[in-house]
Amino acid sequence: MLVPVGSGWSLWDNTDPCMVRLVPVGFSSPCRVRLVPELRVCPPQLPLIRAQLCSLLSVPWVSSGRWGSAVSPTLPSSELSSAARRNPPQVTQPESCRICPGGSMAEQPCLRPPASPAAPNPQAHPRDKWSKKMDFLLSVVGFAVDLGNVWRFPYICYQNGGGAFLIPYTLMAVFGGVPLFYMELALGQFHRTGAIPIWKRICPIFKGIGFAICIIGLYVSFYYNTIIAWALYYFYSSFSGTLPWASCDNPWNTPACTNYFGKSNVTWTNFSRSPAEEFYTRKVLEIQKSGGLYDIGGIRWQLLLCLFLIFTIVYFSLWKGVKTSGKVVWVTATLPYVVLLILLIRGATLPGAWRGVVFYLRPDWGKLLSTEVWVDAAAQIFFSLGPGFGVLLALASYNHFHNNCYRDALVTSAVNCLTSFLSGFVIFTVLGYMAEMRDVEVEDVARDKGPSLLFITYPEAIANMVGSTFFAIIFFLMMITLGLDSTFGGLEAVITAVMDEYPQVLAGRRELFVLGLITVCFLGSLSTLTYGGAYVVKLLEEFGAGCSILAVVLLETIAVSWFYGIQRFSHDVKAMLGFTPGLFWKLCWVAISPALLAFIVISSLLEQPPLTLFEYQYPEWSISVGFLIGASSFICIPLYMVYKLVWTPGSLKQVRSDNARAPGWAGVGRDPLWGAGLVDASLWWCSQGSEDEGR
């Protein structure tokens, strides 16, 4: 068992009572430090010498790589035997490191890389930890379960064969989503750092992945929080005796407004507009004042105020780190489940609810022969679980080293998928009710997708229920909390990545940095608050985090599995959990998950349906702008690769040759470009610059 002692070292808990084995961070092979026979150090006594070894391992090193002299640490006298107190232990220089080049055992001098003068003192600013295990679990669940679980999964499910869609969805979750979810949690927990600096330890030339993740996180924050602001506007509007979208007798309504609830002989045509639709488009968005992307108009001050309140909540939830956000999620992550249960019970009692459930689950087995169904299933599970956004890395980095992230991955993934399935019943019981009231088929009611399903279809049904005000309030409160959870996770990923990358500048200044980041996100969201802001939201939603995030996840998986090495990653997991991942997980990480991601990316690029919103056809130039938005994040990866190749002295062949001969840790060569993957997959901790950051 490895016991972290700081300063980049761990203790190896072994059976030899006279031997302490020291493990440099990232190694699985210990260095032996023999103690005098009078002090028999058994495993229960290991915590007693941790503090002494932390200081002991920080002494200067001579050029040969060995300690200059023996050191006599003073251990707590109250805990030692009388013999040990009479004979203070002498810790001598290490005898050797037992390493396995080429699979055979060999003795090598125990070396330590020279300390980096710019490396931060890990004791000066200790890393935060979750106060409770449930804080972490609720944060992960809150991030993974977002608005997309409520609007995207039900629509994709019935569109792609109903109950038959659950087969490709489950297969994609088992072989693609969950393995990558597990991988990111393990990476974050082991390396204890964010999405940018973690690549110094995995494969430095892929560090551009971290910058791409941060840019994608900013794009998402530009539009996602605006959707939460819409929900807040609805929430405020719900505090009235009669909901404002319940009738056609309002100043914003048009002659096309048709209210069929509680009335007979009402004909619903393709030109009819419900009161809820006109409230959303003509009152909340005021989209009639925009001519499209050519003329998006001015800013809606009501939405500006709502967005300001949302970002204020986000700031005060994140400014102190996981100590504050871990408490907030106890409300924001649990409240949606209470509301979903209430809405499910209410929906099941509505007339015609069974029609919606049958339509939701009725299998269309012929759909399974369509490639599009499998692409949609894979895309849904990857976007739902959220690997690649850097959030899982950031949240897991605040865990204790031996936390069971394997169990956490399975539990939170299952909760996420079951929540999506449950949301389908909540939505389709109401759609069946609306079909019954309109006297049409369910498929004619369920045409809306995306935010329209939450802001038009469901509010319309709520407006005609008994106790409509109560159900409207709790529904939009649920939407706000679902959105806030995901915002917490997305911005925490950016905060952790940047602060871990520049600790000398930002350490101790988290409040100011979070304030600056929130300000940037608020200013970047202003275009989505205009009269044509819904068009901007749709554009950012499609291209800001579409193919680009899937491509980032693909490269991340390849870098970890192929360059860092699946065996080294498995050793890391074993050091934390005490067991090695099974063959199934290794096959998924090395081959199956990358293949699925490549399949989705290629299919998405080849099939680009026309982009429309409210019968508005996006012009060709806007599609080009969308591709530029997507490329602006992904381009960080090749640009950083070029930067490293250009600025690393010498040719690629010389760098590889020189670093293979130069001693690194335990005398093993290191490559500042590719890290460990191409030097020796069983030995070298892939890290550039000999950074000793501790765990």
C-alpha positions as CSV (number, residue, x, y, z in Angstrom):
1,M,0.0,0.0,0.0
2,L,1.3,3.5,-0.8
3,V,1.1,6.1,1.9
4,P,1.7,9.7,0.6
5,V,4.2,11.6,2.7
6,G,4.5,14.8,0.6
7,S,7.4,16.3,-1.2
8,G,6.7,14.1,-4.2
9,W,7.2,10.8,-2.3
10,S,5.1,8.0,-0.8
11,L,5.8,5.2,1.7
12,W,5.5,1.6,0.6
13,D,3.8,-0.3,3.4
14,N,5.6,-3.7,3.2
15,T,6.0,-6.7,5.4
16,D,9.7,-6.1,6.3
17,P,9.7,-4.6,9.8
18,C,13.2,-3.2,9.4
19,M,12.6,-1.6,6.0
20,V,11.0,1.5,4.8
21,R,10.4,1.7,1.1
22,L,10.2,5.2,-0.5
23,V,8.3,5.6,-3.8
24,P,8.8,8.7,-5.9
25,V,5.5,10.0,-7.1
26,G,4.4,8.3,-10.3
27,F,6.6,5.1,-9.6
28,S,5.4,1.7,-8.7
29,S,8.8,0.5,-7.6
30,P,10.1,1.5,-4.2
31,C,13.5,2.8,-3.1
32,R,14.8,1.0,0.0
33,V,16.0,3.0,3.1
34,R,17.2,0.7,5.9
35,L,16.8,1.7,9.5
36,V,18.8,0.5,12.4
37,P,17.7,-2.8,14.0
38,E,16.8,-1.1,17.3
39,L,13.8,0.6,15.7
40,R,11.5,-1.9,14.2
41,V,9.1,0.1,12.0
42,C,6.0,-1.9,11.5
43,P,3.0,-0.7,9.3
44,P,1.1,0.8,12.3
45,Q,4.1,3.0,13.0
46,L,4.4,4.4,9.5
47,P,2.4,7.6,10.2
48,L,4.9,8.4,13.0
49,I,7.7,9.0,10.6
50,R,5.8,10.8,7.8
51,A,6.6,14.3,9.0
52,Q,10.3,13.4,9.4
53,L,10.6,11.9,6.0
54,C,8.9,14.9,4.4
55,S,11.7,17.1,5.7
56,L,14.3,14.4,5.2
57,L,13.6,14.1,1.5
58,S,14.0,17.8,1.0
59,V,17.8,17.9,1.9
60,P,20.3,19.0,-0.8
61,W,21.5,16.4,-3.2
62,V,25.1,16.1,-4.4
63,S,25.9,15.9,-8.1
64,S,26.1,12.1,-8.0
65,G,22.5,11.9,-7.1
66,R,23.0,10.5,-3.6
67,W,22.3,12.1,-0.2
68,G,25.4,13.8,1.1
69,S,25.1,12.4,4.7
70,A,23.0,10.5,7.0
71,V,20.3,12.3,8.9
72,S,19.1,11.6,12.4
73,P,15.4,12.4,12.7
74,T,13.8,12.8,16.1
75,L,10.6,10.7,16.3
76,P,7.8,11.3,18.9
77,S,9.3,9.8,22.1
78,S,5.9,8.9,23.5
79,E,5.2,6.5,20.7
80,L,8.5,4.7,20.6
81,S,9.8,1.8,22.6
82,S,12.3,2.4,25.3
83,A,15.0,0.8,23.2
84,A,14.2,3.1,20.3
85,R,14.4,6.2,22.6
86,R,17.8,5.1,23.9
87,N,19.0,4.5,20.4
88,P,17.8,7.3,18.0
89,P,17.5,5.8,14.5
90,Q,20.0,6.7,11.7
91,V,18.4,6.9,8.3
92,T,21.2,6.2,5.8
93,Q,21.5,6.9,2.1
94,P,19.2,4.7,-0.1
95,E,20.7,1.5,-1.2
96,S,19.0,1.2,-4.5
97,C,15.8,1.4,-6.4
98,R,14.3,-1.8,-7.6
99,I,13.1,-1.2,-11.1
100,C,12.2,-3.4,-14.0
101,P,13.7,-2.4,-17.3
102,G,12.4,-4.7,-20.0
103,G,10.6,-6.8,-17.4
104,S,13.7,-8.0,-15.4
105,M,14.7,-6.8,-12.0
106,A,17.8,-4.6,-11.7
107,E,19.5,-2.4,-9.1
108,Q,19.8,1.2,-10.0
109,P,21.0,4.2,-8.0
110,C,18.2,6.1,-6.3
111,L,18.2,9.5,-7.9
112,R,16.1,12.5,-7.4
113,P,15.7,15.3,-10.1
114,P,17.0,18.7,-9.2
115,A,14.4,20.9,-7.6
116,S,12.8,23.4,-9.9
117,P,13.4,26.9,-8.5
118,A,10.0,28.0,-9.7
119,A,8.1,25.1,-8.2
120,P,5.6,26.2,-5.6
121,N,5.9,25.0,-2.1
122,P,3.2,22.4,-1.7
123,Q,2.9,23.2,2.0
124,A,2.5,26.9,1.5
125,H,-0.9,26.5,-0.1
126,P,-2.3,23.1,0.7
127,R,-4.9,21.8,-1.7
128,D,-8.5,21.9,-0.6
129,K,-10.3,18.7,0.2
130,W,-14.0,17.9,0.1
131,S,-15.4,18.2,3.6
132,K,-17.5,15.0,3.1
133,K,-17.7,12.3,0.6
134,M,-21.3,13.2,-0.3
135,D,-20.1,16.7,-1.2
136,F,-18.1,15.2,-4.0
137,L,-20.8,12.7,-5.1
138,L,-23.5,15.4,-5.2
139,S,-21.2,17.7,-7.2
140,V,-20.5,15.0,-9.8
141,V,-24.2,14.1,-10.0
142,G,-25.2,17.7,-10.2
143,F,-22.8,18.4,-13.1
144,A,-23.8,15.2,-15.0
145,V,-27.5,15.6,-14.5
146,D,-28.4,18.9,-16.3
147,L,-31.1,20.4,-18.4
148,G,-30.1,18.1,-21.3
149,N,-31.3,15.1,-19.3
150,V,-34.8,16.7,-19.2
151,W,-35.1,18.0,-22.7
152,R,-32.6,16.1,-24.9
153,F,-32.9,12.4,-23.8
154,P,-36.7,12.1,-24.1
155,Y,-36.8,13.7,-27.5
156,I,-33.9,11.6,-28.9
157,C,-35.4,8.5,-27.4
158,Y,-38.8,8.7,-29.1
159,Q,-37.3,10.0,-32.3
160,N,-35.0,7.0,-32.5
161,G,-37.3,4.1,-31.9
162,G,-38.7,4.6,-28.4
163,G,-37.9,1.5,-26.2
164,A,-35.6,0.1,-28.9
165,F,-33.3,3.1,-28.4
166,L,-32.5,1.9,-24.9
167,I,-30.4,-0.9,-26.5
168,P,-27.8,1.2,-28.3
169,Y,-28.0,3.8,-25.4
170,T,-27.1,1.1,-22.9
171,L,-24.3,-0.4,-25.1
172,M,-22.8,3.0,-25.7
173,A,-22.9,3.8,-22.0
174,V,-21.2,0.5,-21.0
175,F,-18.5,0.5,-23.7
176,G,-17.9,4.2,-24.1
177,G,-19.3,6.7,-21.6
178,V,-18.7,4.9,-18.2
179,P,-15.1,3.8,-19.0
180,L,-14.2,7.4,-19.9
181,F,-16.0,8.7,-16.8
182,Y,-14.0,6.3,-14.7
183,M,-10.8,7.3,-16.4
184,E,-11.2,11.0,-15.8
185,L,-12.1,10.5,-12.1
186,A,-9.0,8.3,-11.7
187,L,-6.7,10.8,-13.5
188,G,-7.9,13.7,-11.5
189,Q,-7.7,11.9,-8.1
190,F,-4.2,10.5,-8.8
191,H,-2.5,13.6,-10.2
192,R,-4.4,16.1,-8.0
193,T,-4.3,18.9,-10.5
194,G,-6.5,20.6,-13.2
195,A,-6.9,20.0,-16.9
196,I,-3.9,22.1,-18.0
197,P,-1.0,21.2,-15.8
198,I,-2.0,17.5,-15.6
199,W,-0.4,17.1,-19.1
200,K,3.0,17.8,-17.8
201,R,2.7,14.5,-16.0
202,I,1.0,12.5,-18.7
203,C,2.3,13.7,-22.1
204,P,3.6,17.3,-22.3
205,I,3.1,17.7,-26.0
206,F,-0.7,17.2,-25.6
207,K,-1.0,20.1,-23.1
208,G,-3.0,22.0,-25.7
209,I,-5.9,19.7,-24.7
210,G,-6.1,21.5,-21.4
211,F,-6.3,24.9,-23.0
212,A,-9.0,23.7,-25.5
213,I,-11.1,22.4,-22.6
214,C,-10.9,25.8,-20.9
215,I,-12.0,27.6,-24.1
216,I,-14.9,25.2,-24.6
217,G,-15.9,25.8,-21.0
218,L,-16.1,29.5,-21.6
219,Y,-18.2,29.1,-24.8
220,V,-20.6,26.9,-22.8
221,S,-20.9,29.5,-20.0
222,F,-21.7,32.2,-22.6
223,Y,-25.0,30.5,-23.6
224,Y,-25.9,28.0,-20.9
225,N,-26.3,30.6,-18.1
226,T,-28.6,32.6,-20.4
227,I,-30.9,29.6,-20.5
228,I,-30.9,29.6,-16.7
229,A,-31.8,33.3,-16.9
230,W,-34.8,32.5,-19.0
231,A,-35.9,30.0,-16.4
232,L,-35.5,32.6,-13.7
233,Y,-37.7,35.0,-15.7
234,Y,-40.4,32.3,-15.9
235,F,-39.9,31.6,-12.2
236,Y,-40.6,35.3,-11.3
237,S,-43.6,35.4,-13.7
238,S,-45.1,32.3,-12.1
239,F,-45.9,34.2,-8.9
240,S,-49.4,35.2,-10.0
241,G,-52.9,34.0,-9.6
242,T,-53.2,33.3,-13.3
243,L,-50.1,32.3,-15.3
244,P,-49.3,34.9,-18.0
245,W,-49.1,32.1,-20.7
246,A,-52.5,30.6,-19.9
247,S,-54.6,32.8,-22.2
248,C,-54.5,34.8,-25.5
249,D,-55.7,38.0,-23.8
250,N,-52.3,39.6,-23.4
251,P,-50.8,42.6,-25.2
252,W,-48.1,40.4,-26.8
253,N,-50.5,37.9,-28.3
254,T,-51.4,37.8,-32.0
255,P,-54.5,36.7,-34.0
256,A,-52.7,33.3,-34.5
257,C,-52.9,32.6,-30.8
258,T,-55.1,29.6,-30.2
259,N,-56.1,28.4,-26.7
260,Y,-57.8,25.0,-26.9
261,F,-57.9,24.1,-23.2
262,G,-61.3,24.2,-21.7
263,K,-62.9,25.0,-25.1
264,S,-64.8,22.9,-27.6
265,N,-64.9,23.2,-31.4
266,V,-61.4,24.7,-31.6
267,T,-59.4,23.7,-34.7
268,W,-55.6,23.4,-34.4
269,T,-53.8,24.1,-37.6
270,N,-50.1,24.4,-38.6
271,F,-50.5,28.2,-38.3
272,S,-51.8,28.1,-34.8
273,R,-49.7,29.3,-31.9
274,S,-50.3,28.4,-28.3
275,P,-50.3,31.1,-25.6
276,A,-47.2,29.5,-24.1
277,E,-45.3,29.7,-27.4
278,E,-46.2,33.4,-27.9
279,F,-45.2,34.2,-24.3
280,Y,-41.8,32.6,-24.8
281,T,-41.1,34.1,-28.2
282,R,-42.8,37.5,-28.0
283,K,-42.6,38.3,-24.3
284,V,-39.6,36.6,-22.8
285,L,-37.3,36.8,-25.9
286,E,-39.1,39.5,-27.9
287,I,-37.7,37.9,-30.9
288,Q,-40.1,39.7,-33.2
289,K,-37.9,42.8,-32.8
290,S,-34.9,41.0,-34.4
291,G,-34.4,40.4,-38.1
292,G,-32.1,37.4,-37.5
293,L,-28.3,37.3,-37.0
294,Y,-28.0,40.3,-39.3
295,D,-29.9,42.4,-36.9
296,I,-30.0,41.0,-33.3
297,G,-31.2,44.3,-31.8
298,G,-30.7,45.7,-28.3
299,I,-30.3,44.0,-24.9
300,R,-33.4,42.9,-22.9
301,W,-32.8,44.6,-19.6
302,Q,-35.0,42.1,-17.8
303,L,-32.9,39.2,-19.0
304,L,-29.8,41.2,-18.2
305,L,-30.9,41.5,-14.6
306,C,-31.8,37.8,-14.4
307,L,-28.4,36.9,-15.7
308,F,-26.7,39.2,-13.2
309,L,-28.5,37.4,-10.4
310,I,-27.5,34.0,-11.7
311,F,-23.8,34.9,-12.0
312,T,-24.0,36.4,-8.5
313,I,-25.2,33.1,-7.1
314,V,-22.5,31.3,-9.1
315,Y,-19.7,33.6,-7.7
316,F,-20.7,33.2,-4.1
317,S,-20.9,29.5,-4.5
318,L,-17.5,29.1,-6.1
319,W,-15.4,31.9,-4.6
320,K,-14.1,29.9,-1.6
321,G,-13.6,26.6,-3.5
322,V,-15.1,23.2,-2.8
323,K,-15.7,24.2,0.8
324,T,-18.6,26.4,-0.3
325,S,-19.8,24.7,-3.5
326,G,-19.8,21.4,-1.7
327,K,-22.5,22.8,0.6
328,V,-24.6,24.5,-2.0
329,V,-25.0,21.2,-4.0
330,W,-26.8,19.7,-1.1
331,V,-29.7,21.8,-2.2
332,T,-29.2,22.2,-6.0
333,A,-28.4,18.5,-6.6
334,T,-31.2,17.0,-4.5
335,L,-34.1,19.4,-5.0
336,P,-34.6,18.4,-8.7
337,Y,-35.2,14.8,-7.7
338,V,-38.0,15.9,-5.3
339,V,-39.6,18.0,-8.0
340,L,-39.3,15.3,-10.6
341,L,-41.0,12.8,-8.3
342,I,-43.9,15.3,-7.7
343,L,-44.3,16.1,-11.4
344,L,-44.2,12.4,-12.2
345,I,-47.0,11.6,-9.8
346,R,-49.0,14.6,-11.1
347,G,-48.4,13.7,-14.7
348,A,-49.4,10.0,-14.2
349,T,-52.9,11.2,-13.0
350,L,-53.6,13.3,-16.0
351,P,-56.0,12.2,-18.7
352,G,-54.2,10.6,-21.7
353,A,-50.9,10.2,-19.8
354,W,-50.8,6.5,-20.9
355,R,-50.7,7.6,-24.5
356,G,-47.5,9.5,-23.9
357,V,-45.9,6.6,-22.0
358,V,-46.8,4.1,-24.8
359,F,-45.4,6.5,-27.4
360,Y,-42.2,7.0,-25.3
361,L,-41.4,3.3,-24.9
362,R,-43.0,1.7,-28.0
363,P,-40.1,-0.1,-29.7
364,D,-39.5,0.4,-33.4
365,W,-36.9,-2.3,-34.0
366,G,-36.3,-1.2,-37.6
367,K,-34.7,1.9,-36.3
368,L,-31.8,-0.2,-34.9
369,L,-30.6,-0.7,-38.5
370,S,-30.1,3.0,-38.9
371,T,-26.6,4.4,-38.4
372,E,-28.1,7.7,-37.2
373,V,-29.7,6.0,-34.2
374,W,-26.3,4.6,-33.0
375,V,-24.6,8.0,-33.5
376,D,-27.4,9.7,-31.5
377,A,-27.1,7.2,-28.7
378,A,-23.3,7.6,-28.5
379,A,-23.5,11.4,-28.6
380,Q,-26.2,11.5,-26.0
381,I,-24.3,9.4,-23.5
382,F,-21.0,11.3,-24.0
383,F,-22.7,14.7,-23.6
384,S,-24.7,13.5,-20.7
385,L,-21.9,12.0,-18.6
386,G,-19.6,14.9,-19.6
387,P,-16.1,13.4,-20.0
388,G,-13.7,15.8,-21.7
389,F,-15.1,19.0,-20.1
390,G,-12.4,18.9,-17.4
391,V,-15.0,18.9,-14.7
392,L,-14.5,15.3,-13.5
393,L,-10.7,16.0,-13.4
394,A,-11.2,19.1,-11.3
395,L,-13.7,17.6,-8.9
396,A,-11.8,14.4,-8.4
397,S,-8.6,16.3,-7.7
398,Y,-10.0,17.4,-4.4
399,N,-10.5,13.8,-3.2
400,H,-8.4,11.9,-0.8
401,F,-5.8,9.8,-2.5
402,H,-7.3,6.5,-1.6
403,N,-10.9,7.4,-2.3
404,N,-12.7,4.6,-4.2
405,C,-13.3,6.5,-7.5
406,Y,-14.2,3.2,-9.2
407,R,-17.3,2.8,-7.1
408,D,-18.0,6.6,-7.5
409,A,-17.9,6.3,-11.3
410,L,-20.3,3.4,-11.4
411,V,-22.8,5.0,-8.9
412,T,-22.9,8.4,-10.5
413,S,-23.1,7.1,-14.0
414,A,-26.0,4.9,-13.1
415,V,-27.8,7.8,-11.3
416,N,-27.3,10.0,-14.4
417,C,-28.7,7.4,-16.9
418,L,-31.6,6.5,-14.6
419,T,-32.4,10.2,-14.2
420,S,-32.6,10.6,-18.0
421,F,-34.9,7.6,-18.2
422,L,-37.1,9.0,-15.4
423,S,-37.3,12.4,-17.0
424,G,-38.8,10.8,-20.1
425,F,-41.8,9.6,-18.1
426,V,-42.2,13.1,-16.6
427,I,-42.2,14.7,-20.0
428,F,-44.3,12.2,-22.0
429,T,-47.1,11.8,-19.4
430,V,-47.7,15.5,-20.0
431,L,-47.3,15.2,-23.8
432,G,-50.0,12.5,-23.8
433,Y,-52.2,14.8,-21.8
434,M,-51.7,17.6,-24.3
435,A,-52.4,15.2,-27.2
436,E,-55.7,14.1,-25.5
437,M,-56.7,17.8,-25.1
438,R,-55.9,18.7,-28.7
439,D,-57.3,15.5,-30.1
440,V,-54.2,14.8,-32.1
441,E,-51.5,12.2,-32.1
442,V,-48.6,12.4,-29.5
443,E,-46.1,12.8,-32.3
444,D,-47.8,16.0,-33.4
445,V,-47.4,17.5,-30.0
446,A,-43.8,16.3,-29.4
447,R,-42.3,18.2,-32.3
448,D,-40.6,20.6,-30.0
449,K,-37.1,19.8,-28.9
450,G,-34.3,21.6,-27.0
451,P,-35.2,24.5,-24.8
452,S,-38.6,24.8,-26.5
453,L,-39.7,21.6,-24.8
454,L,-39.1,23.2,-21.4
455,F,-40.3,26.7,-22.2
456,I,-43.3,26.0,-24.4
457,T,-44.6,22.5,-24.3
458,Y,-44.4,21.7,-20.6
459,P,-45.4,25.2,-19.3
460,E,-48.5,25.0,-21.6
461,A,-49.5,21.8,-19.9
462,I,-48.8,23.2,-16.4
463,A,-51.0,26.3,-17.1
464,N,-54.0,24.0,-17.5
465,M,-53.5,21.9,-14.4
466,V,-55.2,22.4,-11.1
467,G,-52.7,24.2,-8.9
468,S,-50.9,25.5,-11.9
469,T,-49.1,28.3,-10.0
470,F,-47.5,25.8,-7.6
471,F,-46.4,23.4,-10.3
472,A,-45.0,26.2,-12.4
473,I,-42.9,27.5,-9.5
474,I,-41.4,24.1,-8.6
475,F,-40.8,23.2,-12.2
476,F,-38.8,26.3,-13.0
477,L,-37.1,26.2,-9.6
478,M,-36.0,22.7,-10.7
479,M,-34.7,24.0,-14.0
480,I,-32.7,26.7,-12.2
481,T,-31.1,24.3,-9.8
482,L,-30.3,21.8,-12.6
483,G,-28.6,24.5,-14.6
484,L,-26.7,26.0,-11.6
485,D,-25.1,22.6,-10.8
486,S,-23.7,22.2,-14.3
487,T,-22.4,25.8,-14.2
488,F,-20.7,25.2,-10.9
489,G,-18.9,22.2,-12.4
490,G,-18.0,23.8,-15.7
491,L,-16.5,26.9,-14.2
492,E,-14.8,25.0,-11.5
493,A,-13.0,23.1,-14.2
494,V,-11.6,26.3,-15.7
495,I,-10.8,27.7,-12.2
496,T,-8.9,24.6,-11.1
497,A,-7.0,24.3,-14.4
498,V,-5.8,27.9,-14.6
499,M,-5.0,28.2,-10.8
500,D,-3.0,25.0,-10.9
501,E,-1.1,26.1,-14.0
502,Y,-0.1,29.5,-12.5
503,P,0.1,28.9,-8.7
504,Q,2.8,31.5,-8.2
505,V,0.4,34.2,-9.5
506,L,-3.0,33.0,-8.4
507,A,-2.3,31.1,-5.2
508,G,-4.2,32.9,-2.4
509,R,-6.1,35.1,-4.9
510,R,-8.9,32.7,-5.7
511,E,-11.7,35.2,-4.9
512,L,-10.3,37.8,-7.3
513,F,-9.6,35.3,-10.1
514,V,-13.2,33.9,-9.8
515,L,-14.5,37.4,-9.9
516,G,-12.6,38.1,-13.1
517,L,-13.7,34.9,-14.7
518,I,-17.4,35.5,-13.8
519,T,-17.0,39.0,-15.3
520,V,-15.6,37.6,-18.5
521,C,-18.5,35.1,-18.7
522,F,-21.0,37.8,-18.1
523,L,-19.7,40.1,-20.8
524,G,-19.4,37.2,-23.2
525,S,-23.1,36.4,-22.6
526,L,-24.4,39.9,-23.5
527,S,-25.0,39.0,-27.2
528,T,-27.4,36.2,-26.0
529,L,-29.5,38.7,-24.1
530,T,-30.5,40.7,-27.2
531,Y,-33.8,40.4,-29.1
532,G,-32.1,37.9,-31.4
533,G,-30.2,36.3,-28.5
534,A,-31.9,33.0,-29.0
535,Y,-30.3,32.7,-32.5
536,V,-26.8,33.2,-30.8
537,V,-27.6,30.6,-28.2
538,K,-28.5,28.1,-30.8
539,L,-25.3,28.8,-32.8
540,L,-23.1,28.4,-29.7
541,E,-24.9,25.3,-28.6
542,E,-24.4,23.6,-31.9
543,F,-20.8,24.6,-32.5
544,G,-19.3,25.8,-29.2
545,A,-19.3,22.3,-27.7
546,G,-20.2,20.0,-30.5
547,C,-17.7,18.1,-32.5
548,S,-14.8,20.0,-30.8
549,I,-15.4,18.5,-27.4
550,L,-15.8,15.0,-28.8
551,A,-12.5,15.4,-30.7
552,V,-10.8,16.6,-27.5
553,V,-12.1,13.5,-25.6
554,L,-10.8,11.3,-28.4
555,L,-7.3,12.8,-28.2
556,E,-7.4,12.7,-24.4
557,T,-8.2,9.0,-24.5
558,I,-5.4,8.3,-27.0
559,A,-2.8,10.3,-25.1
560,V,-3.6,8.5,-21.8
561,S,-4.0,5.0,-23.2
562,W,-1.3,5.0,-25.9
563,F,1.3,7.6,-24.9
564,Y,1.1,7.6,-21.1
565,G,0.6,3.9,-21.3
566,I,-2.3,1.8,-20.2
567,Q,0.0,-0.3,-17.9
568,R,1.2,2.8,-16.1
569,F,-2.3,4.2,-15.8
570,S,-3.4,0.8,-14.3
571,H,-0.5,1.0,-11.8
572,D,-1.7,4.5,-10.8
573,V,-5.2,3.1,-10.2
574,K,-3.8,0.2,-8.2
575,A,-1.8,2.7,-6.0
576,M,-5.0,4.4,-5.1
577,L,-7.5,1.6,-4.9
578,G,-5.4,-1.4,-4.2
579,F,-6.4,-3.3,-7.3
580,T,-5.7,-3.1,-11.0
581,P,-8.5,-2.3,-13.5
582,G,-9.8,-5.4,-15.3
583,L,-9.3,-6.4,-18.9
584,F,-12.7,-5.0,-19.9
585,W,-11.7,-1.5,-18.8
586,K,-8.3,-1.7,-20.5
587,L,-9.9,-2.8,-23.8
588,C,-12.4,0.0,-23.6
589,W,-9.7,2.7,-22.9
590,V,-7.3,1.4,-25.5
591,A,-9.6,0.5,-28.4
592,I,-13.4,0.5,-28.0
593,S,-14.0,4.0,-26.6
594,P,-11.6,5.8,-29.0
595,A,-13.3,3.9,-31.9
596,L,-16.7,5.0,-30.8
597,L,-15.6,8.6,-30.4
598,A,-13.9,8.6,-33.9
599,F,-17.2,7.2,-35.3
600,I,-19.2,10.0,-33.8
601,V,-16.9,12.7,-34.9
602,I,-16.7,11.5,-38.5
603,S,-20.4,11.0,-38.7
604,S,-21.2,14.4,-37.3
605,L,-18.8,16.1,-39.7
606,L,-20.3,14.2,-42.7
607,E,-23.9,14.9,-41.8
608,Q,-24.7,18.6,-41.2
609,P,-28.4,19.2,-41.3
610,P,-29.7,22.7,-41.9
611,L,-29.7,24.9,-38.8
612,T,-33.1,26.4,-38.1
613,L,-34.9,28.0,-35.2
614,F,-38.5,29.3,-35.1
615,E,-38.7,28.8,-38.9
616,Y,-35.6,31.0,-39.3
617,Q,-33.0,29.5,-41.6
618,Y,-29.5,30.3,-40.6
619,P,-27.5,31.9,-43.4
620,E,-24.4,30.2,-44.9
621,W,-22.0,32.7,-43.4
622,S,-23.3,31.9,-39.9
623,I,-22.5,28.2,-40.4
624,S,-19.0,29.2,-41.3
625,V,-18.7,31.3,-38.2
626,G,-19.9,28.3,-36.2
627,F,-17.2,26.1,-37.6
628,L,-14.6,28.8,-36.7
629,I,-16.0,28.8,-33.2
630,G,-15.6,25.1,-32.9
631,A,-12.1,25.2,-34.5
632,S,-10.9,28.0,-32.2
633,S,-10.8,25.7,-29.3
634,F,-9.5,22.5,-31.0
635,I,-6.7,24.5,-32.8
636,C,-5.0,24.9,-29.4
637,I,-3.9,21.3,-29.5
638,P,-1.9,21.4,-32.8
639,L,-0.6,24.9,-32.1
640,Y,0.8,23.8,-28.7
641,M,2.4,20.8,-30.4
642,V,4.1,23.0,-32.9
643,Y,5.2,25.4,-30.1
644,K,6.8,22.5,-28.2
645,L,8.6,21.1,-31.3
646,V,9.9,24.5,-32.2
647,W,11.1,25.7,-28.8
648,T,12.5,22.5,-27.5
649,P,16.3,22.8,-28.3
650,G,17.8,20.4,-30.9
651,S,16.2,18.2,-33.5
652,L,13.5,15.6,-32.5
653,K,16.1,12.8,-32.9
654,Q,18.6,14.6,-30.8
655,V,16.1,15.3,-28.0
656,R,15.0,11.7,-27.9
657,S,18.6,10.5,-27.9
658,D,19.9,12.9,-25.3
659,N,17.0,12.4,-22.9
660,A,17.2,8.7,-23.2
661,R,20.8,8.8,-22.0
662,A,20.3,11.6,-19.4
663,P,19.4,10.4,-16.0
664,G,15.9,11.2,-14.8
665,W,14.2,9.7,-11.8
666,A,15.8,6.4,-11.0
667,G,18.2,6.9,-13.8
668,V,15.6,6.5,-16.5
669,G,15.6,8.7,-19.5
670,R,12.8,11.2,-20.1
671,D,11.4,12.9,-23.1
672,P,10.1,16.5,-22.7
673,L,7.9,16.2,-25.7
674,W,6.2,12.7,-25.5
675,G,6.8,12.0,-21.8
676,A,7.0,8.4,-20.8
677,G,5.0,6.7,-23.4
678,L,7.8,6.5,-26.0
679,V,10.8,6.2,-23.6
680,D,10.0,3.2,-21.4
681,A,6.3,2.5,-20.6
682,S,7.1,0.6,-17.4
683,L,9.5,3.1,-15.7
684,W,9.4,6.8,-16.4
685,W,6.8,9.1,-14.8
686,C,5.9,11.3,-17.8
687,S,6.7,14.7,-16.6
688,Q,8.5,17.7,-18.1
689,G,11.0,19.7,-16.1
690,S,11.3,17.5,-13.1
691,E,8.5,19.1,-11.2
692,D,8.0,17.9,-7.7
693,E,4.5,19.0,-6.8
694,G,3.5,16.3,-4.3
695,R,0.2,14.6,-3.9
